[in-house]
């Protein structure tokens, strides 16, 4: 009984020590469309239209696209305040 307790404790300590010694690789994630041609990356986060463009252009690995999330945007305007327009900002 005592030997199994020592073995279990030693195994637990070995696992804890080995998990702290693991080294993680750096993952480069881009979220800006313009950086694709300039930088190396492991993953990108883009809008659906931008991703469609890069898929058609062949600038991404085939069949590597995965939808991670869907984002909704809402705007609330105080009664009597001017309503925002849908114009895009000038770049």
C-alpha positions in Angstrom: 0.0 0.0 0.0 2.8 2.4 0.9 4.7 1.6 -2.3 1.7 2.4 -4.5 1.3 5.7 -2.7 4.9 6.6 -3.3 4.6 5.5 -6.9 1.5 7.6 -7.4 3.1 10.6 -5.8 6.3 10.2 -7.9 4.2 9.9 -11.1 2.2 13.0 -10.2 5.3 15.0 -9.5 7.0 13.8 -12.7 3.9 14.8 -14.8 3.8 18.3 -13.1 7.5 18.8 -13.7 7.3 17.7 -17.3 4.3 19.9 -18.1 6.1 23.0 -16.8 9.1 22.2 -19.0 7.1 22.1 -22.2 7.9 25.0 -24.6 5.1 26.4 -26.7 5.7 27.5 -30.3 4.7 31.0 -31.3 1.6 31.2 -33.4 1.3 34.2 -35.7 -2.3 35.3 -36.3 -3.1 38.2 -38.8 -6.3 40.2 -38.7 -5.4 42.8 -41.3 -6.0 41.9 -45.0 -3.1 44.1 -46.2 -0.5 42.2 -44.2 -1.0 38.9 -46.0 1.5 39.7 -48.8 4.0 41.3 -46.4 4.2 38.9 -43.4 4.3 35.2 -42.7 1.4 33.8 -40.7 -0.1 30.6 -39.2 -3.7 31.8 -39.2 -5.8 34.7 -40.3 -9.0 36.2 -39.1 -10.9 38.0 -41.9 -14.4 38.9 -43.0 -16.3 36.4 -45.2 -15.9 38.6 -48.4 -12.2 39.0 -47.8 -11.7 35.3 -47.2 -13.7 34.6 -50.4 -11.4 36.9 -52.3 -8.2 35.1 -51.0 -9.8 31.7 -51.6 -10.5 32.5 -55.3 -7.0 34.1 -55.7 -5.4 30.9 -54.4 -3.3 32.8 -51.8 -4.4 30.4 -49.0 -3.9 26.7 -48.4 -6.8 24.7 -50.1 -9.5 23.5 -47.8 -8.0 25.1 -44.8 -10.8 27.6 -44.1 -12.8 27.1 -40.9 -15.6 29.3 -39.6 -14.9 30.1 -36.0 -17.5 32.7 -35.1 -20.3 34.9 -36.4 -20.4 38.5 -35.3 -23.4 40.7 -35.3 -23.3 44.5 -35.1 -26.0 46.6 -33.6 -26.4 50.4 -33.2 -28.7 52.2 -30.8 -29.5 55.9 -31.4 -31.1 58.1 -28.7 -34.5 59.4 -29.7 -34.1 62.6 -31.6 -30.4 62.2 -32.3 -29.2 62.1 -35.9 -29.1 58.6 -37.4 -25.7 57.4 -38.5 -25.2 56.8 -42.2 -24.0 53.5 -43.7 -21.1 55.1 -45.5 -17.7 53.5 -45.0 -14.9 55.7 -43.7 -12.4 57.0 -46.2 -9.1 55.2 -46.3 
